[in-house]
C-alpha cells in the first residue's frame, strides 16, 4: 500500500510545482522565455519591476498568471478563465466575416488617444486591473472603431502585453528546453533543433531497460532527453574522453527524481578501457595518448562553454541545489556496472560532440557496443560525418549507414491567417546512423 501511495504522490508532484523545482516561464506568449527555480525569494523581472514567484508554488503546470494592480502594489495572480471564454476560444465553427473597413485613412500622429500617462497611473493607484485599463484605452481611442477586425485584435494584444502581461507556467521537458535554447542560445547546444533531437533518440532506439552510451558536449541536453525517455529503467552512461567530465547543467532543469538520477552515471574512456583489457604498460600508454589528443581537441570547447551572463536563462547554482535538496545526477559508475558493460556491451550509442574529431571518437567507442547495436552521431556540418561514414564502410564496422538532414517547417495557425512562419530555421544539422556488426577480420 505504501508503494502505491508513493507512486501516486510522485505522479501528483509532476503535475504541481513545488519549492525548489525548475520551471519554464513563458512571458506574453513567447516574447520571453525564462528558466527559473521556484523558491520563496525567487523573482521575475517584467518591464522595470520585479515580481515574486511565490504565488507559482503549488500551482499545476500550464497555469496562466497575470500582473494585477492593487492597493499593495502589483503582483502575479493566477488567471482563471471562465467557461464562456473557453467556449469561445475552443469553438471551431469559425465563420469568416466580410470586412468593409480598411486602414487607409488612419494617420499615426499620436493624437488618437486622449488618455494620458498620468490618467493611467491614477487608474492603477485606484486598483484598476489590467483588463480595465485596456478597456479604458479602447474607449478613449478615436480610431479604434475605424480599424479592421484584425487590427483591433492586434491593438488589444499590444496593450495587453504592456499593461497586463501574462506568464504561462510550463514544465521543462526535452522539447521545451531544446526549443528555448535553440531560440536564445543555439551555440550552447551545438545548434541542435528539437526535431534533430527527436531523430537522434529514435535512430539510436532509446527505450526502457537499455544501456545507452552518450558523448554529450551540448550542455547535458542529450543526456537529459535520453534519461527522460527511459523513465528510470536502464542506465545512461555519459562518457568523457579526457580527465574531466563534460558539463551537464541542463540535466538539473528536468526535475528528475532520485531513481532517474541514480541511472545517470559518468565514466571516462580510460576507465572503461582499463577494465575491458588487462592492465599493462602498453595499454596505459595508449590511453594517455588518447587523452592527450582529446585535450588538444577540447581546447576550443572549453573556451566556448565558459559561463557567461545569462540574462534570460538562469541556471541554478550549487548553493541552491544543496539548499533545496535537489537530486544530483552524474555520479561515477560503479565497478560492478562497468564489469556488466564489459561483458554485454552497450545497447546503443549517441554522440553529440561538435568539437571532437568524429571519426577518432567513433573508432574509440565502437568496440564498447554490443553486436547489432544502433548508433547515431550528430554534427552541425556534413563533412565530418561523410568522412566517418566512409571510414566505417572501408573498415567494415557497420551496416545500414545513412546521413539524414532533418527538415522542419513551422506554421502560424489562426483563423483566416494560417501560413508558414515568416522566420524559420532552415538548418538543423546532420545525423549519421547505422548498426554495428562483428567483423572477424578486424578482431
C-alpha positions in Angstrom: 0.0 0.0 0.0 2.8 2.4 0.8 4.4 1.7 -2.5 1.2 2.5 -4.4 0.8 5.7 -2.3 4.4 6.8 -3.2 3.7 6.3 -6.9 0.6 8.4 -6.6 2.5 11.1 -4.8 5.2 11.1 -7.5 2.6 11.5 -10.2 1.0 14.3 -8.4 4.3 16.1 -7.9 4.9 16.1 -11.6 1.6 17.9 -12.2 2.0 20.5 -9.5 5.0 22.8 -8.8 6.9 22.6 -5.5 9.6 24.6 -3.8 12.9 24.0 -5.5 11.6 22.7 -8.8 12.7 24.2 -12.1 10.1 25.8 -14.3 9.9 27.5 -17.7 8.2 30.8 -17.7 6.6 31.9 -21.0 6.0 35.6 -20.9 3.5 37.2 -23.2 3.1 34.2 -25.5 6.7 33.5 -26.3 8.1 37.1 -26.2 10.4 36.0 -23.5 11.3 32.5 -22.2 12.9 32.3 -18.8 14.1 29.3 -16.8 13.8 29.7 -13.0 13.9 27.7 -9.8 10.9 28.3 -7.5 11.9 29.4 -4.0 10.5 31.8 -1.5 12.8 34.6 -2.7 12.7 34.0 -6.5 11.7 37.0 -8.6 10.9 37.6 -12.2 11.6 40.9 -13.9 8.9 42.1 -16.2 9.5 45.5 -17.7 11.1 47.6 -14.9 9.6 45.8 -11.9 10.5 42.5 -10.1 7.6 40.2 -9.2 7.8 37.5 -6.6 7.4 33.9 -7.9 5.9 32.7 -4.6 2.4 32.5 -6.0 3.6 30.0 -8.5 4.5 27.4 -5.9 1.9 24.7 -5.6 0.1 25.5 -8.9 -0.4 23.0 -11.7 1.9 23.2 -14.7 0.1 25.1 -17.5 -1.4 27.7 -15.2 -1.7 31.2 -16.5 -0.7 34.2 -14.4 -1.3 37.9 -15.0 0.1 41.1 -13.4 -2.7 42.6 -11.2 -2.6 46.0 -9.6 -3.9 46.7 -6.1 -3.5 48.9 -3.0 -0.4 46.9 -2.0 1.2 47.2 -5.4 1.4 44.9 -8.4 1.8 41.2 -8.2 1.3 38.0 -10.2 -2.1 36.4 -9.7 -3.4 33.2 -11.2 -5.8 33.8 -14.1 -8.9 31.5 -14.1 -10.6 31.7 -17.4 -14.4 31.4 -17.3 -16.3 28.7 -19.2 -17.7 31.3 -21.6 -14.2 32.5 -22.6 -13.0 28.9 -23.0 -16.0 28.0 -25.2 -15.3 31.0 -27.5 -11.7 30.1 -27.9 -12.3 26.4 -28.3 -15.1 26.8 -30.8 -14.0 25.5 -34.1 -17.0 26.8 -36.1 -15.4 30.0 -37.1 -17.1 31.8 -40.0 -15.1 34.5 -41.7 -17.0 37.8 -41.9 -16.7 40.0 -44.9 -14.7 43.2 -43.9 -15.8 46.5 -45.3 -13.3 48.6 -43.3 -9.7 49.3 -44.0 -6.8 51.3 -42.5 -6.1 53.6 -45.4 -7.4 56.8 -43.8 -5.7 56.2 -40.4 -2.8 58.5 -39.6 -0.4 57.7 -36.8 0.2 61.1 -35.3 -0.1 60.2 -31.6 -3.3 62.2 -31.3 -5.9 59.4 -31.4 -5.5 58.5 -27.7 -7.0 61.0 -25.2 -6.0 59.1 -22.1 -2.6 60.4 -20.8 0.0 58.6 -18.8 -1.0 60.4 -15.7 -4.5 59.1 -16.1 -3.3 55.5 -16.5 -1.2 55.8 -13.3 -4.2 57.2 -11.5 -6.2 54.2 -12.6 -3.5 51.9 -11.2 -3.5 53.7 -7.9 -7.2 53.2 -7.7 -6.8 49.5 -8.1 -7.9 49.1 -11.7 -7.0 45.8 -13.2 -5.0 45.4 -16.4 -8.1 44.5 -18.4 -10.0 47.6 -17.1 -7.0 49.8 -18.2 -7.1 48.2 -21.7 -10.9 48.8 -22.0 -10.3 52.4 -20.9 -7.7 52.9 -23.6 -10.0 51.4 -26.2 -12.9 53.7 -25.1 -10.7 56.8 -25.3 -9.2 55.9 -28.7 -10.6 57.9 -31.6 -9.5 55.4 -34.3 -10.3 52.0 -32.7 -13.7 51.6 -34.3 -12.3 52.5 -37.7 -9.8 49.7 -37.6 -10.3 46.3 -39.2 -11.1 43.4 -37.0 -7.5 42.1 -37.4 -6.1 45.5 -36.5 -8.4 45.7 -33.4 -7.2 42.3 -32.3 -3.5 43.3 -32.7 -4.2 46.6 -30.8 -5.7 44.6 -27.9 -2.8 42.2 -27.8 -0.3 45.0 -27.9 -1.9 46.8 -24.9 -2.4 43.6 -23.0 1.4 42.8 -23.2 2.1 46.3 -21.9 -0.5 46.8 -19.2 -1.5 43.2 -18.3 1.5 41.0 -19.1 0.8 37.3 -18.7 3.1 34.4 -17.6 2.5 30.8 -18.6 3.9 28.2 -16.2 5.4 25.5 -18.4 7.0 22.2 -17.5 10.7 21.9 -18.5 10.9 18.8 -20.7 13.3 17.9 -23.5 11.2 19.6 -26.2 10.6 22.9 -24.3 14.2 23.1 -23.1 15.6 22.4 -26.6 13.3 25.0 -28.2 14.2 27.6 -25.7 17.9 27.2 -26.0 17.7 27.0 -29.8 15.8 30.3 -29.8 18.1 32.2 -27.4 21.5 30.5 -27.3 21.8 27.9 -30.1 25.6 27.7 -29.8 25.3 26.2 -26.3 23.5 23.1 -27.6 25.5 22.8 -30.8 22.7 24.3 -32.9 20.6 21.2 -32.3 17.0 21.7 -33.2 14.2 19.8 -31.5 13.4 17.6 -34.5 17.1 16.7 -34.7 17.0 15.7 -31.0 13.9 13.5 -31.6 15.6 11.8 -34.6 18.7 11.1 -32.5 16.6 9.3 -29.9 14.7 7.4 -32.5 17.6 6.3 -34.6 19.5 5.1 -31.5 16.5 3.1 -30.4 16.4 4.7 -27.0 13.9 2.7 -24.9 13.4 1.4 -21.4 15.8 -1.2 -19.9 18.6 -0.1 -22.2 22.2 0.8 -21.5 22.9 4.0 -23.6 26.4 5.3 -24.2 26.3 9.0 -24.6 29.0 11.5 -25.5 27.3 14.8 -24.6 29.1 18.1 -25.3 25.8 20.1 -25.7 25.4 21.0 -22.0 23.6 17.9 -20.9 20.6 18.3 -23.1 21.2 15.0 -24.8 21.7 13.2 -21.5 18.6 14.6 -20.0 16.5 13.7 -23.1 17.7 10.1 -23.1 17.0 9.7 -19.3 13.6 11.3 -19.7 12.6 8.8 -22.4 14.0 5.8 -20.5 12.0 6.7 -17.4 14.4 5.4 -14.7 15.0 1.9 -16.2 18.4 1.1 -17.6 21.5 3.3 -17.5 22.7 6.5 -19.3 26.5 6.5 -19.3 27.8 10.0 -20.0 31.3 9.2 -21.4 34.1 11.7 -21.4 37.3 11.3 -23.3 39.6 13.4 -21.1 40.5 13.8 -17.5 37.5 15.9 -16.5 33.8 15.3 -17.4 31.8 17.5 -19.7 29.3 19.9 -18.1 25.7 18.7 -17.9 24.0 21.6 -16.1 20.9 21.3 -18.3 20.0 18.0 -16.6 19.0 19.9 -13.5 16.2 21.5 -15.3 14.4 18.2 -15.9 13.3 17.8 -12.3 14.4 14.2 -12.2 13.8 12.2 -9.0 16.3 10.1 -7.1 15.6 7.0 -9.2 16.3 8.6 -12.5 19.3 10.5 -11.2 20.8 7.2 -10.0 20.6 5.9 -13.5 22.6 8.8 -15.0 26.3 7.9 -14.4 29.6 9.1 -15.7 32.8 7.3 -16.7 35.9 8.0 -18.7 37.1 6.2 -21.7 40.4 5.3 -19.9 38.4 3.7 -17.0 36.4 1.6 -19.4 39.4 0.5 -21.4 41.4 -0.4 -18.3 38.6 -2.7 -17.2 38.0 -4.2 -20.6 41.6 -5.2 -21.2 44.3 -6.4 -18.9 46.2 -3.5 -17.4 49.7 -3.2 -18.9 52.3 -0.6 -19.7 51.2 -0.5 -23.4 47.6 0.0 -22.5 48.4 2.8 -20.2 50.5 4.4 -22.9 47.6 4.1 -25.5 45.1 5.6 -23.1 47.3 8.6 -22.2 47.9 9.2 -25.9 44.2 9.2 -26.4 43.6 11.6 -23.5 46.3 14.0 -24.8 44.8 14.1 -28.3 41.4 14.7 -26.7 42.8 17.6 -24.7 44.1 19.2 -27.8 40.7 18.9 -29.5 38.9 20.2 -26.5 40.9 23.5 -26.1 38.4 25.5 -28.2 35.4 23.8 -26.5 36.5 24.9 -23.0 36.5 28.5 -24.1 33.1 28.2 -25.7 31.4 26.6 -22.7 32.7 29.1 -20.1 29.6 30.5 -18.3 28.7 34.0 -19.5 26.0 36.4 -18.4 22.7 34.6 -19.0 20.0 37.3 -18.7 17.1 35.2 -19.9 18.2 31.7 -18.8 19.4 31.4 -15.2 20.9 28.0 -14.2 20.7 27.1 -10.6 23.8 27.5 -8.5 25.4 24.8 -6.4 24.1 26.5 -3.2 20.6 26.5 -4.5 20.9 22.8 -5.4 22.1 21.9 -1.9 19.6 24.1 -0.2 16.5 22.8 -2.0 17.8 19.1 -1.7 17.7 18.6 -5.5 18.8 15.1 -6.6 22.1 15.4 -8.4 22.8 13.2 -11.4 26.1 12.2 -12.9 27.8 10.1 -10.2 30.8 7.9 -11.2 29.8 4.5 -12.4 30.4 1.7 -10.0 32.9 -1.1 -10.7 30.1 -3.7 -10.9 28.2 -1.7 -13.5 31.4 -1.3 -15.6 32.0 -5.0 -15.4 28.5 -5.6 -16.7 29.1 -3.3 -19.6 32.4 -5.1 -20.3 30.6 -8.4 -20.5 27.5 -7.3 -22.5 28.4 -4.0 -24.1 26.1 -1.0 -24.5 22.8 -1.3 -26.4 23.3 1.9 -28.4 25.5 4.9 -28.9 24.7 8.6 -29.3 27.3 11.2 -30.0 26.9 15.0 -30.0 30.4 16.3 -29.8 30.9 19.0 -32.4 34.4 20.0 -31.0 35.9 16.5 -31.3 37.1 14.6 -34.3 34.1 12.5 -35.3 36.0 9.5 -36.8 38.5 9.2 -34.0 35.7 9.4 -31.4 33.5 6.8 -33.0 36.5 4.5 -33.6 37.3 4.5 -29.9 33.7 3.9 -28.8 32.5 1.3 -31.3 34.3 -1.6 -29.5 32.3 -1.0 -26.4 29.0 -1.6 -28.2 27.2 -4.9 -28.4 26.8 -6.5 -31.8 23.8 -5.2 -33.8 23.7 -2.1 -31.6 22.4 1.0 -33.4 24.3 4.3 -33.2 23.5 7.9 -34.1 26.1 10.7 -34.4 25.1 14.4 -34.6 27.2 17.1 -36.2 26.5 20.7 -37.3 28.4 20.1 -40.5 28.2 17.4 -43.2 31.9 16.8 -44.0 32.9 15.2 -40.6 30.0 12.8 -40.9 30.8 11.9 -44.5 34.4 11.2 -43.6 33.3 9.0 -40.7 30.8 7.2 -42.9 33.5 6.4 -45.5 35.9 5.0 -42.8 33.2 2.9 -41.3 32.4 1.4 -44.7 36.0 0.7 -45.5 36.7 -0.8 -42.1 33.5 -2.9 -42.4 32.5 -1.9 -38.9 28.8 -1.1 -39.5 25.9 -1.6 -42.0 22.8 0.5 -42.8 24.8 3.7 -42.8 23.0 6.8 -43.8 23.3 10.5 -43.3 20.0 12.3 -42.6 19.3 16.0 -42.8 16.2 17.0 -40.6 13.7 19.4 -42.1 11.1 21.4 -40.2 8.5 24.0 -41.1 6.6 26.0 -38.6 3.1 27.2 -39.3 1.1 30.1 -37.8 -2.4 28.7 -37.2 -5.0 31.4 -36.8 -8.5 31.9 -38.3 -8.1 33.1 -42.0 -4.4 33.6 -41.3 -2.8 30.2 -41.4 0.5 30.2 -43.3 4.2 29.3 -42.8 6.0 31.5 -40.3 8.0 34.3 -41.9 11.2 33.5 -40.0 12.2 29.8 -39.7 15.3 27.8 -39.2 16.5 26.4 -42.5 19.2 24.2 -41.0 19.1 21.5 -38.3 22.4 19.8 -38.7 23.1 16.2 -39.9 22.8 12.8 -38.3 24.9 9.7 -39.2 23.2 6.5 -38.2 23.9 2.8 -38.6 24.2 -0.6 -37.0 27.4 -2.1 -35.6 28.5 -5.5 -37.0 31.1 -8.1 -35.9 34.0 -8.0 -38.3 36.3 -11.1 -37.8 39.0 -9.5 -39.9 39.4 -6.5 -37.6 39.3 -8.7 -34.5 
